[in-house]
Amino acid sequence: MSASERSTAAPLATAHADLGGVLLAAGGAIAFSGKAIIVKLGYRYGVDAVTLLALRMLVALPCFAAMALWAARRAPPLQRGDRWRIVALGVLGYYLASYLDFLGLAYITATLERLILYLTPTLVLLIGVLVFRRRPQRRQLWALALSYLGVLLAFGHDLQVGGARTAWGSLLVFGSALAYALYLVGSGQMVARIGAVRLTAYASLVACVLCIAQFLLLRPLHALLLPTPVYALSLLNGTLCTAVPVLATMLAVRRIGSGLASQIGMLGPVSTIVLSVLLLGEAMGPWQIAGTLLVLGGVLTVSRPARTVPA
């Protein structure tokens, strides 16, 4: 291959890799956002959150086990105390966050749930300010104001319709977002040492075991005698909306970086809105649209890296 051919092939290979990373990030965001839709559809068959969550994790468990084995092939052994840290992160970030989210979806719309969950980056910022005394930038303060104003707009509209149910469901989902924000803060140093895929797989396995054990403790086995569509929905939830988007997002971050992948992840709330209107028949008025735009704008500002001044 001549020098001119090599120089032409390199940008094309880079562009192809970038496009692949973008498609992975977009697909992961859209697939993961379908979780709320599937849970809401499952509730129509009279299934509770404990059962739906156990079925989801039962399906996802083999996927995360395979992911853990693949990530640990050439990885160094865990350091002393890492196992307990992984258990704690799994309890906080994947078990508790998922359980509170499933509980909240029984009371609020999928659109409001997705908007509240997208406050997670702002909660990470607030934890840094309150716990680690980090000084926020002015643009971050504006982003916080925009994000929470957007959620208040959507929440205020739904509160008029749902009343106390909307308030309780929103509180549960906010607790889910807070639990996952604490997981992100606590996993910072471990990600660099253990690896993102490995840590995610291990923590997810912990959550799978806990969710299945919770069902066995709280529900009789005959509670699994469910309509066939519930199993079909759980199969989709455990694969397409759980394991697949986790892997797709990790691969996207590796190819295009966390910043761009995070920005593409903004497709999540938009796809949730579209799916909730088409599949659930949820109303979408100007208040929800305005709230969504404000939340997206605020989270995009928080997620954008700070601009550096050249020396």
N, C-alpha and C positions, 0 to 999 in steps of 0.2 A: 504493500500500500504506500502510495506516495505521500509526501509531507502535506500536500494540499488536500488529499483525500482524508488524511488523519485529522487535519484541522477542521474539516467540514463534519466528520463523523462525531467528534467530541461534543460540539454543541447539540447535535441531534440526540445523542445518547443522554445528555443532561436534561434536555427538554422532555424526552420520553420518561425519564425517571421522575421528573417533577410532575408531569401529568399523571403518572401512576400514583404518586404520593397524594396528589390532590383528590384523585378519584377514591383512593382508600379512605382519606379523611372524611370526604363527603358521604361515602357509603356507610362508614362507621357511625357518623352522626345521625343519619337518617334511620339506620337500622336500630340504633339504641333508643331513639325517640319513639319507636313503635311499641316499646315496652308498656307505656302507659295505656295505649290503645288496647293492647291485648289484655291487660289486667281489667280494664273497664268492661271489655266484652266478656271476660270470665265471670265477673260479678253478676252478669245478667242470668247466669245459670244457678245462682244461689250459693256459689262457693265463697268461702271466707279467705281472708288474707293469709292465715297460717298455712292453709292447704295449697293455695296458689303459689306461695313462695317456696314451699317444700317441693312441689312439682317442678318449678322452674330450676331450682338448684339441683334436683335429682338428674335432670336432663343435662345441665351444664357441667356437672361433676366430672364425667369422663373427658370432656373437652379441656377443662382446666388441669386435670391430671396429666393429659398428654402434653399440654403446654409446659407444665412444671418439669416433666421429664426431659423435654427438648431443651429448655433453658438451663437445666442443671448438668447437661452433658459434660461440658468442659469448665464449669464454674468452680471457683474455689469453695472449700467447705464453709459453712456458716460459722461465724465467730460466737464466742460464749455469750449467751444472753439473747442472741438473734432470734432463736425459736420463740421465746416468750414475747419479744417485740412483735414478731410476725403475727402471733396469736392475738395480741392486743389490737394490732392494726386491722386484722381480719374481723374481729368483733365490732370494732368501731366503724370502719369504712365500708364494709360490705354486708355484714349481718344487720347491725343496727340501722344503718342508712337505708338498706333495702326494706327492712321490716316496717319502719316508720313510713316510708314512701308508699308501700302497699296499703297500709292502714289508712293513710290520708286519702288515697285515691277512691276509697269507698264514700267519701264525703264531698269531694270537689271535682271540678272538671279537669280533663287531661291538659287543657291549655293553661289553666292557673297552676297546676302542678308543675308543668315544665318551666314556667316563668319563675316560680319560687326556687326550683332546683338550680336555675341558672344564676342565682345569687351566690353560688358557691365561691367564685373568685373574689367577690367583694367580702365575703366572710373570712377568707384567707387573709385578705388585706387588713380587716378589722382585728383579727387575732394577732397579726404582726404588730399593729399599733398598740393594742391593749396589753398584750402579754410580753412582747419583746421590745416595746418602747420604740418601734420604728416610726420615723417621722414621714407621714404621707405627703405626696406631692399635691400641688393644687389641682392638677387635672384628675388625680385619683379621688379627691374629695368631690369634684363635680360628677365624676363617674358614679360614686356612691349615691349622690343625690338623685341622679337620673334613674339609676336602677331601682331604688326603693320607691321613687315616685311612680315608676311604671307598674310595679307590683301593687302598689296601693290603688292605682286606677282600676286595674283588673279585679283586685280583691274587693274594692268598694262596690263595683257593679254586681259581682257574684254574691256579695253579702246581702244585698237587697232581695235576692231571689232565694238563697239558701239559708240565710240567717245563721243560727248557732252552728249548724252542720258545716257551713263554709268556714266559719271561724275555727272550729276544732280541726277540720281537715287541713286547713292552711297551717295551723300550728304544728301538726304532725309532720307535714312535708318540710316545713322550715327546720324542724328538728333533724330530719333526714339530711338536709343540706348542710346543717351545722356539723353533724357527725362526719360527713364526708370531708368537710373543710378541715376538721381536726385530723382526719386521716392524712390528708395531703400535707399538712404542716408536720405531722409526726413522721412521715415517711421520707422527708427530704433527704436526710443523710443516708438512710438505708438504700434508697434508690441508686445513689452513686456507687455504693459498695457492693450491693447484691445484684443490681440490674432491674430495670423497670418490668420486663416481662416476667422474670423469676419472682419478684416480690408480689406482683399482681396475681400470678398463678397461685402462689402459696397462700396469700391472704384470702383469695377467693375460695380455695379448698377449705380453709377454716370456716368460712361463712356457709359453704355448702353443708358441711357436717353439722353445724349449729342449727341451720334451718330445718334439716331433715330430723334431727334429734328433737327439736321443738315440736314438730308435728307428732312424732311418736309419743311424746310426753303429754300433749294437750288434746289429741284427737284419737278416737278409736280407728282401727284399721279399716272398718267398713265405711269410713268417711271417704275412702278412695273409690267407692262405687259411684262414679260420676258419669255424666253424659259424655259421649264420644267427642263432641266438639271441644270440651274442656281439655282433654288430652292433646288434641291437635293444636290448640292454642298454647298449651304449655310446652309442646315440642318446639314451636316457633319461638316462644319466649326464651327458652333455655339455649337455643342455638343462634338463630338469626338476630335476636335482640339482646343477647348476653355475651356468649363466648365469641361470636364472630366480630362484633364491633370492638371488643377489647383488643383482639389481635389486629384488626384492621387499623385501629388508631395507633397502636404501638408501631406497626410497620410504617404508617404514614409519618409519625414523628421522626423515625429513623431516616426517612427519605427527604422530607421537606422541613423538618425542624418543628419544635413545639409551638412556636409563635404562630406560624401560618396554619398549622393543624388546628390550633385553638380558634383562630378566626373562622376557618371553614366550618368548625363545629357549631357556628351560629345558625347553620341550617337546621339544627335540631328543633328549636322552638317553632320555626316556620313549618317544618314538615309535620310536627305534632298538631299544629293548628289545622293544616289542610286535612290530615287524616281524621282528626276529631270531628270536623264538619262532614266529611264524606262518609265515614264509617259509624260514627256515634250519633250524628245528628245534633251535635252541640251548636248552640247559637254563637255567632261571631259578629259582634257589634263594634261600633267605633271606639268604645272604651277599651275593649280587649286589644284591638289593633294598635291604639295609641300606647297602651301599656307595654305591648310586645316591642314596639319600636324603641321606646325609652329604655327597656331592659337590655335589648340588644346593643344599643348605643353605649350604655353605661358599662356593660361587661366587655365590650370591644375595647373601650378606652382603658379599663383596668388591665386587660390582658396584653395590651400593646407595650412592648419594651420601651423603656425611657430613652429619649433622644440624648445622645451625647454630644457635647460641644467640642469640636476639633481643637487641638492644642495649637 
